[in-house]
Amino acid sequence: MITKQKIKKIYYNGFSNLSEKIYFSFEFFPPKNIENDIQLEVIAKKLSEYEPSFFSITYSPIHKNRYRTQNMALKIQKITNIPTAAHLTCTEISQEDLITIIKNYWKNGIHNIVALRGDIINKNFNQNQMYAIDLVKLLKNIANFDITVAAYPEMHPEAISKKQDLLFLKQKIEAGANRAITQFFFDVDKYLYFREQCIKIGITKNIIPGILPIKNLLQLKKFSKLTNVHIPKDIHEIFNTKNNNNNEYNNIIGSIFTFCIIKKLYQEGVRHFHFYTLNDFITITAMCNLLKNINAIN
């Protein structure tokens, strides 16, 4: 018979200080059609039941798609009453246009920004190259935005060294960023070492771990190739590639492994988890239900 005590032993053994609140935040990307817009609004409303600290909406540097981020951020913030951060990049856009976008965000009630440099798609775009630190400074000069920046436990793919990458993060924090969210990772020790190095150089703001729920190995390899993220050997071992088309199998295995990552982070004092949802409700809610009920089951 499955009892509460058995569930506790399987899932919650190793959690301590259960009275401490766990915080969530969720990232979405703007859908490309009205039908998916409505679906995402439903997902956001359901996830708002977990009382997240904030939602965030990713950004496309392509001119015709930029409005989607603002529109979706405004919609989600309005229907959920949860602060919603708009991602903003500073590549392939004139400073004049960037200032206009920033002022529109503030005017319309979007006061939370995830400030990123962004990918350089058009190598011939004629502008003085801005970086994330420049964007942070620009945002703070215009209004008192709440700013989140990116951090890379395994180093940004374009960085010369880990030391340089850490210094860039420190500069972004000193320029006015309120926190950093990490690139996703699957080796917890890499995050813990990175956090330790941040503390050593005087970074005191929260370094929130970015959590990417695992769906299947092929998808994981694709993301890893783009982001310089190492896939540990045990992930290769637990994912049977023959079952890559078995969604039920992948969801179960992925949820268990993701939960193990969160569990280890919790044991190391982490209380805020940022989920890269990929607009997928099922896996994310499985994680949140487990975490939300830690105190209840205890």
C-alpha positions in Angstrom: 0.0 0.0 0.0 1.3 3.4 -0.9 1.2 5.6 2.2 2.2 9.2 2.8 5.3 8.0 4.6 6.4 5.9 1.6 5.9 8.9 -0.7 7.9 11.0 1.7 10.8 8.5 1.8 10.9 8.2 -2.0 10.7 11.9 -2.9 11.5 14.0 0.2 14.2 12.2 2.0 17.1 14.6 2.3 15.0 17.8 2.4 15.7 19.8 5.5 14.3 23.0 7.0 11.0 22.2 5.4 9.4 25.3 6.9 11.4 27.5 4.5 9.3 28.6 1.5 10.3 27.5 -2.0 10.0 30.1 -4.7 9.2 29.6 -8.4 9.5 31.6 -11.6 8.6 30.5 -15.1 9.8 31.4 -18.6 7.6 31.3 -21.6 8.1 32.1 -25.3 5.5 34.1 -27.3 3.4 31.8 -29.5 3.1 32.5 -33.2 -0.7 32.4 -33.5 -3.9 33.3 -31.6 -4.8 29.7 -30.8 -1.5 29.1 -29.0 -1.8 32.6 -27.4 -5.0 31.5 -25.7 -3.4 28.2 -24.7 -0.4 29.9 -23.1 -2.7 32.3 -21.2 -4.5 29.2 -19.7 -1.1 27.7 -18.8 0.0 30.9 -17.1 -3.2 31.2 -15.1 -2.8 27.6 -13.9 0.8 28.1 -12.9 -0.2 31.3 -11.1 -1.8 29.0 -8.5 1.8 28.2 -7.4 2.3 31.8 -6.5 5.4 32.4 -8.6 7.7 35.3 -7.9 7.4 36.3 -11.6 6.9 35.1 -15.1 9.2 36.0 -18.0 8.6 36.2 -21.7 11.4 35.7 -24.2 12.2 38.1 -27.0 12.8 38.0 -30.7 15.3 40.5 -32.2 13.4 40.3 -35.6 11.6 43.6 -35.9 8.2 42.1 -36.9 8.2 39.8 -33.9 9.2 42.3 -31.2 5.7 43.3 -30.3 4.8 39.7 -29.3 6.9 39.9 -26.2 5.3 43.1 -25.0 1.7 42.0 -25.8 2.1 38.6 -24.1 3.8 40.1 -21.0 1.0 42.6 -20.7 -1.7 39.9 -21.1 -0.1 37.5 -18.6 0.5 40.2 -16.0 -3.1 41.4 -16.3 -4.8 38.0 -16.1 -2.6 36.5 -13.4 -1.7 39.6 -11.4 1.9 38.2 -11.2 4.8 40.5 -12.1 5.9 39.6 -15.6 9.3 40.4 -16.9 9.9 41.0 -20.6 13.2 39.8 -22.1 15.0 42.5 -24.0 18.1 42.3 -26.2 20.3 45.1 -27.5 21.6 43.6 -30.8 20.4 44.6 -34.3 18.5 47.6 -33.0 19.2 51.3 -32.9 19.5 52.9 -29.5 16.7 55.2 -30.5 14.4 52.3 -31.1 15.6 50.5 -28.0 14.8 53.6 -25.9 11.3 53.8 -27.4 10.7 50.1 -26.5 12.0 50.6 -22.9 9.8 53.7 -22.3 6.7 51.9 -23.7 7.3 49.0 -21.2 7.5 51.4 -18.3 4.5 53.4 -19.4 2.4 50.2 -19.9 3.2 48.8 -16.5 6.0 46.3 -17.4 8.6 47.2 -14.8 10.6 44.0 -14.8 13.1 43.3 -17.6 15.5 40.4 -18.3 18.4 42.3 -19.9 20.4 40.3 -22.4 22.8 41.1 -25.2 21.1 38.6 -27.5 22.4 36.6 -30.5 24.0 38.5 -33.4 22.2 37.3 -36.5 23.1 40.0 -39.0 26.8 40.4 -39.0 26.6 43.5 -41.1 24.2 45.4 -38.9 25.7 48.9 -38.6 25.7 50.0 -35.0 28.0 50.6 -32.0 27.8 47.1 -30.4 26.0 47.2 -27.1 26.3 44.5 -24.4 24.1 43.5 -21.6 25.9 45.8 -19.2 25.1 48.7 -21.5 21.5 47.7 -21.6 21.3 47.5 -17.7 22.7 51.0 -17.5 20.3 52.3 -20.1 17.3 50.8 -18.3 18.4 52.3 -15.0 18.9 55.7 -16.7 15.3 55.7 -18.0 13.5 54.3 -15.0 13.9 52.2 -11.9 13.3 48.8 -13.5 13.7 45.5 -11.7 16.4 43.9 -13.8 17.4 40.3 -14.2 20.6 39.3 -16.1 22.0 36.0 -17.3 24.8 33.9 -15.7 26.6 30.9 -17.1 27.9 28.2 -14.7 29.7 26.5 -17.6 30.8 29.8 -19.2 29.2 31.7 -22.1 30.1 30.1 -25.4 31.8 33.3 -26.6 33.7 34.0 -23.4 37.5 33.9 -23.4 37.7 32.5 -19.9 35.6 31.7 -16.9 37.3 34.5 -15.0 36.4 37.0 -17.6 32.8 35.7 -17.7 32.5 36.1 -13.9 33.8 39.6 -14.1 31.2 40.5 -16.7 28.5 39.2 -14.4 29.8 41.3 -11.5 29.8 44.4 -13.7 26.2 43.8 -14.7 25.2 43.4 -11.0 27.2 46.5 -10.1 25.5 48.4 -12.9 22.1 47.8 -11.3 20.9 44.3 -11.9 18.8 42.9 -9.1 19.6 39.2 -9.7 20.9 36.7 -12.2 19.3 33.5 -13.6 21.7 30.9 -14.8 21.8 29.0 -18.1 20.3 25.6 -17.5 22.7 22.9 -16.3 22.5 19.2 -15.4 25.6 18.9 -13.2 24.7 20.5 -9.9 28.3 20.6 -8.8 29.0 23.1 -11.6 26.4 25.4 -10.3 27.6 25.1 -6.7 31.2 25.9 -7.8 30.0 28.8 -9.8 28.0 30.2 -6.9 31.0 29.9 -4.7 33.2 31.8 -7.2 30.5 34.5 -7.4 30.6 35.0 -3.6 34.4 35.1 -3.7 34.5 38.0 -6.1 31.9 39.9 -4.1 28.6 39.1 -6.0 25.9 39.1 -3.3 22.8 39.1 -5.4 20.8 35.9 -5.8 22.0 33.6 -8.5 18.8 31.7 -9.4 19.4 28.3 -11.0 17.7 27.9 -14.4 15.9 24.5 -14.6 15.2 22.9 -17.9 12.9 19.8 -17.5 14.3 16.9 -19.5 12.1 15.6 -22.2 14.4 13.3 -24.3 18.0 12.8 -25.0 17.9 14.0 -28.6 16.3 17.3 -27.6 18.9 17.6 -24.8 21.8 17.1 -27.2 20.5 19.8 -29.5 20.2 22.3 -26.6 23.6 21.3 -25.3 25.3 21.9 -28.6 23.9 25.5 -28.8 24.7 26.4 -25.2 28.0 24.8 -24.2 26.2 22.8 -21.5 27.7 19.4 -20.5 25.4 16.4 -20.4 26.5 14.0 -17.5 27.1 10.4 -18.2 24.2 9.3 -16.0 21.7 11.1 -18.2 22.9 9.1 -21.2 22.5 6.0 -19.1 19.0 6.6 -17.8 17.6 7.6 -21.1 17.1 4.6 -23.3 17.3 6.1 -26.8 15.0 3.3 -28.1 12.3 5.0 -26.1 12.8 8.5 -27.4 9.4 8.5 -29.0 7.7 7.2 -25.9 6.4 10.5 -24.3 5.1 8.8 -21.2 8.4 7.1 -20.5 10.4 10.3 -21.2 8.1 12.4 -18.9 8.6 10.0 -16.0 12.4 9.7 -16.4 12.8 13.4 -17.1 10.7 14.4 -14.1 12.6 12.1 -11.8 16.0 13.4 -12.9 14.9 17.0 -12.8 13.5 16.5 -9.3 16.8 15.0 -8.2 18.6 18.2 -9.5 16.2 20.4 -7.5 16.5 18.2 -4.4 20.3 18.5 -4.4 20.1 22.2 -4.9 17.6 22.5 -2.1 20.0 20.6 0.2 22.6 23.2 -0.7 20.4 26.1 0.4 18.7 27.0 -2.9 15.1 28.2 -2.4 14.3 29.8 -5.8 14.0 27.8 -9.0 13.4 29.3 -12.4 11.8 26.9 -14.9 12.4 27.1 -18.7 9.0 25.8 -19.5 9.2 25.6 -23.3 5.4 26.4 -22.9 5.0 22.8 -21.6 2.5 22.6 -18.8 2.6 18.9 -17.8 6.2 18.4 -16.8 6.4 21.7 -15.0 3.2 21.1 -12.9 4.5 17.7 -11.9 7.6 19.4 -10.5 5.7 22.1 -8.8 3.2 19.7 -7.2 6.0 17.7 -5.6 7.7 20.9 -4.3 4.5 22.6 -3.2 3.5 19.5 -1.1 6.8 19.0 0.7 5.5 20.8 3.8 2.0 19.2 3.6 3.4 15.7 3.5 5.9 16.3 6.2 
